[in-house]
């Protein structure tokens, strides 16, 4: 009888895998140095085809590594008996990570439109992740052959791989979806925690109905943001064209001028949009939502007006078509106005609204879809809109949230009707003949947040009546009779209100 000795562990496996791992890592590490930066237009032909499988394949190593982590967490609690080995799934993690990295490398070489800094970081992250999983797998082979020796370090390696994966996939997501894809809609407390600014305040969205708005920033940018920015931004510059900055938007990409002020027909942006939908060069490309007709009208109009950057709506020539198009822009619902009270407007009121909408085309709108709140802008009517017309709005005034009567011929007599507009949040009376007489009425608008009295006859004594309006956040008093002493007094009484004057 010979004593049974435990079988000598075989190290052939670990040696083989370690050797392969070193080779693979060497190849991956040398790849960027050997290939250099992508050429001018990127690799053509089959490379373009293959590279696009990168976003498909990359989910494999991510899922596999998660599985490995779950298995190992289970093993940690299973004690000596041990659970299922994570070796096989780890092998597939490493294999798929190498394939994903190689495909990513081909994509990088065939698509030179991405933001160089971000794409390079993502590239090195991906290569490093592939190398790390390969090395971890080789290490795992040794751990198994040595009967669990080094298992603790193996777990640390796994966690390291997961961390690299986290960073790398975040960069990857930023490349495809643009920075902030994950955080843009995060609730404000979370954004604060992450050191991000609060989301856009609803005040700016609610301003989308008055002549004071800056056309480029408040009308054009939101359109481009929805339809074009996703591929033409800092991180992703298809056709080497960035549209998210005014100068670059005009400058264009590799084909030259993007926008030629004053000539929409010759502007590449419009040319591309107006190509037939099945043309390869049509923008946005197939599968993306086309511009709505009213968006195209506005874009062309803005370009033909000289594509100004700072000009207000009221200072540009507006045709009926453009006015209609502006009326179709619905301010995006933001967190705050989603919560706004939705008056169940009666059928009578609805009929009234429809009648008034026919009377004043494009001037009367719902604040946002499904809201019981209304907005009215007389910006297209100006002098033609007076007390008589305002009186026609009387039935809907209680539901009015925003009212723009700037530069109309409305007088103090008409303004007295606004006493019933108790839900009014924003009121513009700039450039009217309004005097102190009206301020008594206005001081009764308990919900008012923004009041524009620019260029009216109001005096320092009169505006003191507004001091009781707790919610007033913006008060515009340029070119009024309000003197410096009264202003100082008012500012003391209303510390939370931003009072804008030329003084
Ligand atoms: C899904 C991604 C995507 C979206 C969205 C997109 N584009 Fe493009 N764009 C591309 C690609 C890719 C190219 C480069 C290939 C080409 O020239 O057709 C390009 C090129 C262009 C060019 C030519 C730039 C140059 O000088 O070479 C213009 C102009 C353009 N896009 C305008 C637009 C406009 C306007 C929109 C929004 C209405 C838009 N794009 C939305 C992907 C996109």
Boltz pocket constraint, residues with backbone or C-beta under 6 A from the ligand:
constraints:
  - pocket:
      binder: B
      contacts: [[A, 224], [A, 227], [A, 228], [A, 229], [A, 230], [A, 231], [A, 232], [A, 238], [A, 239], [A, 240], [A, 241], [A, 252], [A, 253], [A, 254], [A, 255], [A, 256], [A, 258], [A, 268], [A, 269], [A, 270], [A, 272], [A, 273], [A, 280], [A, 281], [A, 283], [A, 284], [A, 285], [A, 288], [A, 291]]
      max_distance: 6.0
